[in-house]
């Protein structure tokens, strides 16, 4: 099939201008595609985003053009304050008000395990799909669809749903198998074209590096992508692309002005030009039906969370660039809390699990809300027993990608160490002390962590293989351990105290 036969693309100042010439055909169809992803928080932030505004936009788009496809490209069940209580059910209830045509699971759909995702799929009034997720034996996952062919205004549109193949490393995916995002997606797109699709739309959750590979394949007409939490549009004369922002803050419906015709041999031809529209949801009136549910959820949340637990006498810092790169006072509190709760010798908390991205001045009164904002994933405190050699390997993993701002960076209790970020990964850690004694490679230590990294999440395979004393089924919610720890003391007095020292420049 010949596509874009009448399109010339001119690049002007970084923006692509599509110019059509002599377009004549028997039929014209306006196809609108609205994508959204990374929608965590049910309410607005600074008057922008949230499900009430998102649903308002989706309803308006569908009312304006019946040939509208509304797609979700991953991450809603977690992390958020409310998901810590309901494991993401609030996002299902809110999106059921204005259902998607298709939803692709992001890595955060598995933060509470595959069983919870299965429950949430069953509760959805819209189809979930991903061509690259299977059971361990390669069989289809119950309730999870694949490529979707839809007739939209006389156009045969293929929706290619592709999940992120790194999900097992960053979420609790259990025994599910993830096939390569890029290769699987491109193969499915090409097959859909061979099967007669007029328009091929990728609905993907993956980072921009993979997005570029998908775009460069030219196997897709349109790609709607989540994961990067940013907003972007692009068009290279063949593939139109939208990176769909976060929490529905900025939306970009894409209108394809499709000309359906025939060549001199009578073969069907499809020509189109994309038009990107930009919607800042700060200017959108919230959908009234959705807002009523948002208000109800907010009232329930406020009652549960606005409970004071203690005062900090020191400055606390949970900013992303801090907890993923250096010792943090908030990281110390969290690690101290799980060590105290379990009686461990050592505690390790992955910085990527600390999420509020803020500072607290001395004298700040902390509430349950603050701690659940810091620890929204619903992780459980676990306890294992490991030799010093594995603890060293775990610490090495923690600093192995510090230059990338990776979430594996270790916030610790009961142990101190130095690291040199200029040294090769795997040989950066030195001067490891447990209390006042050097780490003994052969000695067994009790190590507190969360169930996610104990299971190998964030690259912590070194924490596996030991005698598990408290498993995920028997542990407390990590956030509850921290709340109880602060409430028990009434105040926080521990700041940054040299547990982690950075060597070199």
Secondary structure, DSSP 8 states (H G I E B T S, - for coil): --BSTTEEEEEETTEEEEEE-S---SEEEEEEEEEE-----SS-BTTB-SHHHHHHHHHHHHHH-SSEEEEE-S--SSSSTTHHHHTTHHHHHHHHTT--SEE---GGGGTT-HHHHHHHHHH-SS-EE-TTEE-TTS---TTEE--EEEEETTEEEEEEEE--TTHHHHS--TT-EE--HHHHHHHHHHHHHHTT-SEEEEEEE--HHHHHHHHHHT--SEEEEESS--EEEEE-SS-EEEEE-STTSEE--EEEEEEEEE-TT--EEEEEEEEE--EEGGGS---HHHHHHHHHHHHHHHHHH--EEEEESS-EE--HHHHTTS--HHHHHHHHHHHHHHT-SEEEEEGGG-----EE-TT-EEEHHHHHHHSTT--BEEEEEEEHHHHHHHHHHHHTTGGGT-TT-EEEESEEEEEETTS-TTS-EEEEEETTEE--TTSEEEEEEEHHHHTTGGG-GGG-SSEEEE-TTT--BHHHHHHHHHHHHSEE-----SSEEEE--
